[in-house]
Amino acid sequence: MAKRLDPRTLPDFENRKVVDDYMGRLDTHGVSRRDFLALASAGAAASVGAAALGLPSVAVADPSGKIAYLAWSASTEYNQLVSKGAEAASKALGLNYVFLDGQIDSTRQLNQFEQLTTTQAAGGFFNILDGSALKRVSQIAEDTKTYFGAVWDSVAWYTPFEAGDYYTLYAVPEEDDAHRRVTAEVLKAVTESFGGGDVVALTGTPGNWCEAARNRGRDDAFKDFPKTKLVDQLPGKWLREESLRATEDLLSRNKNVVGIITQNDDEAQGALAALRNAGIKPGQDVFIGGADGTSLGAQAIKRGLQTATSGNSPVYTGALFAARIYDVTHGWKPRAAERQLYWRALTVTKDNVDPYIDRYVDDKGVEPFDYRRLSHVAGGDAWDPQADLYPIDLERHWRGYPKPEGWAPPKAYAEAKANGEFDAVKAEYAAANKIKFDGPSPNRKA
């Protein structure tokens, strides 16, 4: 027998303390009490109606509804900038937007997504703390018909194809290549200034795909700089405070450090603080590489404190996923080759940091992308990915991770590779890319 929902058991949303308690527990950054009550009322009404009909509680995506970014932490500048891009794209596409803070807790992120599905939201996308949680997210999405996407972490060899149609996009920068180029800039500076020397590294979260890919690219760069050596590493866990402490430990254990390769610009900020505390001059005594192209990272390069970062533009991340959620809730259906995508990051150094800052950091109110043209639906014939965006090759992406027993490529993926769809999508996206990632903003007047 279907479980009935008694409206008398619902929370008292007339009570301000009850509302504040729920908003606090859900970390509903960017949601007003009025919005929260509207969403709660809609979700409760849908649940009551479904229960009255003997149906499971199912929320149908509303194309005019809300998009959520479910970040593992709101404390990193990277996630704050992703949110900025998602919010700007949502606004341009006529959608509401909310930024949800997972507070470094994947269970909290799951709960936030479950709550989202009761609000008739258009969908959401994750930077999830634990990729294994995406399997549960996929089940919830299928049950509630709510679209979602994911950036960065995932279960090895797990794809949107196993999850179902509502896992619409997994997308990341191609990190092996990006971090190899950043590391090469640091090692070149070390070689030119000191003739070589000892380099240490800050890693991310062990087992995370991004950490593994960046480490692989980092290690590959050392092959071209034989007078440099990676002598030690500790986890910075993507956070400034952790990275400050880890860098202090690395400096105490290694007396001749001339280079530090970090996993992101937040870690680089922690490393810079540790160097300052030790009386070591960054950019002169020690050269630092980061990743993600955050505002603070770019400004540190401009000031000569940081040598390089990978400019993948966190704002682009948010805008790309917001546009995808908009598209799939407005009738557009991605081909198999479009459900897993890479984009190519810039290598930002002192030579090109000024135009990067002009577009992505100190933009003076000029948005860095044409958000409507990022959408296949809103952009129409003028659709433009605004980056070098191309399909992910699974065998390359998950190399280094053992395949599950009996694993075979998903049927739709294998067919798309065999029939030339991957090559066709790559060529089509390249031809449509008129607004270049390393060029000026399309919104800036000449």
C-alpha positions in Angstrom: 0.0 0.0 0.0 1.3 3.5 -0.9 2.5 5.5 2.1 0.2 8.5 2.8 1.5 11.9 3.7 -0.4 13.6 6.5 -0.1 17.4 6.0 -0.5 17.8 9.8 3.0 16.3 10.1 4.7 18.9 8.0 6.9 21.6 9.7 5.2 24.8 10.8 6.5 27.2 8.2 4.6 30.0 9.8 7.2 29.9 12.5 10.2 32.0 11.6 12.5 29.9 13.9 11.5 26.8 12.0 12.2 28.4 8.6 15.6 29.7 9.8 16.5 26.3 11.2 15.7 24.5 7.9 17.5 27.2 5.9 20.6 26.8 8.2 20.6 23.0 8.0 20.3 23.1 4.2 22.9 25.9 3.8 20.6 27.8 1.4 23.0 30.6 0.5 21.3 33.1 -1.8 17.8 32.0 -0.9 15.4 34.5 0.7 12.8 33.3 3.3 10.2 34.2 0.7 11.9 31.9 -1.9 12.4 29.2 0.6 8.7 29.2 1.6 7.6 29.2 -2.0 9.8 26.2 -2.7 8.8 24.4 0.4 5.1 25.0 -0.3 5.4 23.8 -3.9 7.3 20.7 -2.7 4.8 19.9 0.0 1.9 20.4 -2.3 3.4 18.1 -4.9 4.0 15.5 -2.2 0.5 15.7 -0.8 -1.0 15.5 -4.2 1.1 12.5 -5.2 0.3 10.7 -1.9 -3.4 11.3 -2.3 -3.2 9.6 -5.7 -1.2 6.7 -4.3 1.8 7.7 -6.3 5.5 8.0 -5.2 6.6 11.5 -4.4 8.0 12.8 -7.7 9.0 16.3 -8.6 8.7 17.2 -12.3 11.4 19.6 -13.5 10.1 23.1 -14.1 11.9 24.8 -17.0 11.3 28.2 -15.4 12.5 26.9 -12.0 15.7 27.1 -10.0 19.2 25.9 -10.8 21.4 24.9 -7.9 25.2 24.6 -7.6 26.0 22.0 -4.9 29.6 22.7 -3.9 31.6 20.6 -1.5 32.6 23.8 0.2 31.7 27.5 -0.2 35.0 28.5 1.4 37.2 28.2 -1.7 37.5 31.0 -4.2 37.2 28.4 -7.0 33.7 27.4 -5.9 32.7 31.0 -5.3 33.7 31.9 -8.9 31.9 28.8 -10.3 28.8 30.1 -8.5 29.3 33.5 -10.0 29.2 32.0 -13.5 26.2 29.8 -12.8 24.3 32.7 -11.3 25.1 35.0 -14.3 24.1 32.4 -16.8 20.9 31.5 -14.9 20.0 35.2 -14.9 20.6 35.6 -18.6 18.5 32.5 -19.3 15.6 33.6 -17.1 16.2 31.0 -14.3 16.4 31.4 -10.5 19.6 30.3 -8.9 20.9 29.0 -5.5 24.4 28.2 -4.2 24.4 25.3 -1.7 27.3 24.8 0.7 28.2 21.2 1.4 30.5 22.1 4.2 32.9 19.3 3.2 30.2 16.6 3.8 29.0 14.5 0.9 26.0 13.3 3.0 24.9 16.9 3.4 25.2 17.4 -0.4 23.0 14.3 -1.0 20.4 15.8 1.4 20.5 19.1 -0.3 19.9 17.5 -3.7 17.0 15.4 -2.3 15.5 18.7 -0.9 16.0 20.3 -4.3 14.1 17.6 -6.1 11.0 18.4 -4.0 10.9 22.0 -5.3 10.2 21.4 -9.0 13.7 22.8 -9.7 15.1 22.7 -13.2 18.1 20.8 -11.8 21.5 21.2 -10.3 25.2 20.4 -10.7 27.8 19.1 -8.3 31.4 19.7 -7.3 31.0 16.7 -5.0 33.3 15.8 -2.1 33.0 12.0 -2.7 32.5 10.8 -6.2 30.9 7.6 -5.0 27.9 9.6 -3.9 27.1 10.3 -7.5 25.5 6.8 -7.8 23.0 7.7 -5.1 22.5 11.1 -6.7 21.7 9.3 -10.0 19.1 7.1 -8.4 17.4 10.2 -6.8 17.5 12.0 -10.2 15.9 9.1 -12.0 13.2 8.7 -9.4 12.4 12.4 -9.4 13.1 13.2 -13.0 15.5 15.9 -12.0 18.5 16.7 -14.3 22.0 17.1 -12.8 25.6 17.4 -13.9 29.0 16.9 -12.2 32.4 18.5 -12.4 35.7 16.9 -11.1 35.3 13.9 -8.8 33.5 10.7 -9.8 33.7 7.0 -9.4 36.3 5.6 -11.7 34.8 4.2 -14.9 31.3 5.4 -13.9 29.6 7.4 -16.6 26.3 9.2 -17.3 25.3 6.2 -19.4 25.1 3.9 -16.5 23.3 6.5 -14.4 20.5 7.3 -16.9 19.3 10.2 -19.0 19.0 12.6 -16.0 22.8 12.6 -15.5 23.1 14.9 -18.4 26.8 16.1 -18.3 30.1 15.2 -16.7 32.7 17.9 -17.7 36.2 18.8 -16.6 39.2 20.6 -18.0 41.8 18.2 -19.5 43.9 18.3 -16.4 46.9 16.1 -17.4 47.8 18.6 -20.2 47.0 21.7 -18.2 49.0 20.9 -15.1 51.9 19.6 -17.2 52.1 23.0 -18.8 51.9 24.9 -15.5 54.6 22.7 -14.0 56.8 23.3 -17.0 56.7 27.0 -16.4 57.8 26.6 -12.8 60.6 24.2 -13.7 61.8 26.5 -16.5 62.0 29.3 -14.0 63.8 27.1 -11.5 66.3 26.0 -14.2 66.9 29.5 -15.5 67.4 31.0 -12.1 69.2 28.3 -10.2 70.3 25.8 -12.8 67.8 23.3 -11.3 67.1 22.2 -7.8 64.7 20.6 -5.3 60.9 21.0 -5.8 58.1 20.0 -3.4 54.4 19.6 -4.1 51.0 20.0 -2.4 48.5 17.4 -3.5 44.7 17.4 -3.2 42.5 14.7 -1.8 44.0 11.2 -2.4 42.0 9.1 -4.9 40.3 12.1 -6.4 40.4 12.1 -10.3 41.6 15.7 -10.4 44.4 15.1 -8.0 45.5 12.0 -10.0 45.4 13.8 -13.3 47.2 16.9 -12.1 49.9 14.7 -10.4 50.3 12.8 -13.6 50.8 16.0 -15.6 53.1 17.4 -13.0 55.3 14.3 -13.0 55.4 14.2 -16.8 56.8 17.8 -16.9 59.9 16.8 -14.9 61.1 14.6 -17.8 61.9 17.7 -19.8 63.8 19.4 -16.9 66.4 16.8 -15.7 68.2 19.2 -13.4 65.1 19.5 -11.2 63.8 16.9 -8.8 60.5 16.4 -7.0 61.8 15.6 -3.4 58.7 15.6 -1.2 54.9 16.2 -1.1 52.0 16.5 1.3 48.3 16.9 0.9 46.9 20.5 0.9 43.4 19.1 0.3 42.5 22.1 -1.9 42.4 24.5 1.1 44.5 27.4 2.1 44.8 26.6 5.8 45.8 23.0 5.2 48.3 24.1 2.5 49.9 26.7 4.8 50.5 24.0 7.4 51.7 21.4 4.8 54.1 23.9 3.2 55.6 24.8 6.6 56.2 21.0 7.2 57.7 20.7 3.7 60.1 23.6 4.3 61.2 22.2 7.6 61.9 18.8 6.1 63.6 20.1 3.0 66.2 22.9 3.3 66.9 23.7 -0.4 63.4 24.1 -1.9 63.3 26.3 -5.0 59.9 25.3 -6.4 56.4 24.4 -5.1 53.8 22.8 -7.4 50.3 23.1 -5.9 47.0 21.5 -6.9 45.0 24.7 -7.1 45.3 28.5 -6.5 43.8 28.2 -3.0 46.7 25.9 -2.1 49.1 28.3 -3.8 47.7 31.1 -1.5 48.5 28.9 1.5 52.0 28.2 0.2 52.6 31.9 -0.3 51.5 32.6 3.3 54.0 30.0 4.6 56.8 31.5 2.5 56.1 34.9 3.9 56.0 33.6 7.5 59.4 32.0 6.8 60.9 35.2 5.4 61.3 33.5 1.9 60.6 35.7 -1.2 58.2 34.0 -3.6 59.0 34.6 -7.2 62.6 35.1 -6.3 63.7 32.5 -3.8 61.0 30.0 -4.6 58.7 29.6 -7.7 55.1 28.5 -7.3 52.6 27.0 -9.7 48.9 26.7 -9.1 45.7 25.7 -11.0 42.2 27.0 -11.8 42.9 30.6 -12.7 41.2 32.2 -9.8 41.2 35.9 -9.1 43.8 35.6 -6.4 46.0 33.3 -8.5 46.0 35.7 -11.4 46.7 38.7 -9.2 49.6 36.8 -7.6 51.1 36.2 -11.0 50.6 39.9 -11.8 52.5 40.8 -8.7 55.3 38.4 -9.5 54.6 36.1 -6.5 53.2 33.1 -8.5 54.8 31.8 -11.7 51.8 30.2 -13.4 48.3 28.8 -13.2 45.9 26.9 -15.4 43.3 29.3 -16.5 40.3 27.0 -16.8 38.0 29.9 -15.7 35.8 28.8 -12.9 33.2 31.2 -14.2 33.0 29.1 -17.4 32.4 26.0 -15.3 29.3 27.4 -13.7 28.0 28.9 -16.9 28.5 25.7 -18.9 26.5 23.6 -16.5 23.8 26.1 -16.1 23.4 26.3 -19.8 23.2 22.5 -20.1 20.5 22.3 -17.4 18.6 25.0 -19.2 18.9 23.2 -22.5 17.7 19.7 -21.4 14.7 21.2 -19.6 13.8 23.1 -22.8 13.7 20.1 -25.2 17.3 19.8 -26.3 18.8 16.3 -26.1 22.5 15.7 -26.1 24.1 13.1 -28.3 26.2 10.4 -26.6 29.4 12.3 -27.5 28.1 15.4 -25.8 27.5 13.9 -22.3 31.1 13.8 -21.2 33.3 16.8 -22.2 36.7 18.3 -21.7 37.7 21.9 -22.2 41.2 23.2 -22.7 42.6 25.5 -20.1 45.0 28.4 -20.7 48.4 28.5 -19.2 48.5 31.9 -17.5 51.9 33.5 -16.8 53.3 37.0 -16.6 53.2 37.2 -20.4 49.5 36.9 -20.7 48.1 37.6 -17.3 46.9 41.2 -18.2 44.3 40.1 -20.7 43.3 37.3 -18.5 42.7 39.7 -15.6 40.9 42.1 -17.9 38.4 39.4 -18.9 38.1 37.1 -16.0 39.2 39.0 -12.8 38.9 42.8 -12.9 36.2 42.8 -15.6 34.7 46.2 -14.6 31.2 44.8 -14.8 31.7 43.3 -18.3 30.7 39.6 -18.2 33.4 37.3 -19.7 30.9 35.2 -21.7 27.8 35.5 -23.9 25.7 33.3 -21.6 22.8 32.9 -24.0 25.0 31.7 -26.8 26.4 29.0 -24.5 22.9 27.5 -24.7 21.9 25.4 -27.7 18.3 26.5 -27.2 18.7 30.2 -26.5 21.7 30.6 -28.8 20.2 28.8 -31.8 22.2 29.1 -35.0 24.6 31.5 -33.1 25.4 28.8 -30.4 29.1 29.0 -29.4 30.8 26.9 -26.8 33.2 29.8 -26.2 36.1 27.3 -25.4 37.9 24.4 -27.0 35.2 21.9 -25.8 35.5 18.3 -27.0 34.4 14.7 -26.0 36.1 12.7 -23.3 37.8 9.5 -24.3 37.1 7.1 -21.4 40.2 5.0 -21.8 42.4 8.0 -21.6 40.4 9.8 -18.9 40.5 6.8 -16.4 44.0 5.5 -17.2 45.8 4.5 -14.0 42.5 3.3 -12.4 41.9 -0.5 -12.6 38.8 -1.4 -14.6 36.0 -3.1 -12.7 35.7 -6.8 -13.4 33.7 -7.3 -16.5 33.7 -3.7 -17.5 32.9 -2.8 -21.1 32.3 0.6 -22.7 28.7 1.7 -22.4 26.8 0.7 -25.6 25.8 4.3 -26.6 29.4 5.5 -26.0 30.9 2.7 -28.0 28.5 3.2 -30.9 29.2 6.9 -31.0 33.0 6.3 -31.2 32.6 3.6 -33.8 30.2 5.6 -36.1 32.3 8.8 -36.1 30.0 10.8 -33.8 32.9 11.7 -31.5 35.0 13.2 -34.4 31.9 14.9 -35.8 31.1 16.6 -32.5 34.7 17.7 -32.0 34.7 19.3 -35.5 31.3 20.8 -35.0 32.2 22.4 -31.7 35.5 23.7 -33.1 33.7 25.3 -36.1 31.1 26.9 -33.8 33.8 28.4 -31.4 34.0 32.0 -32.6 34.4 33.5 -29.2 37.9 32.4 -28.1 38.7 31.5 -24.6 42.0 33.5 -24.7 40.5 36.4 -26.4 38.6 39.5 -25.1 35.1 39.3 -23.6 32.4 39.2 -26.3 30.6 41.8 -24.3 33.5 44.4 -24.3 33.2 47.1 -26.9 36.1 47.6 -29.2 
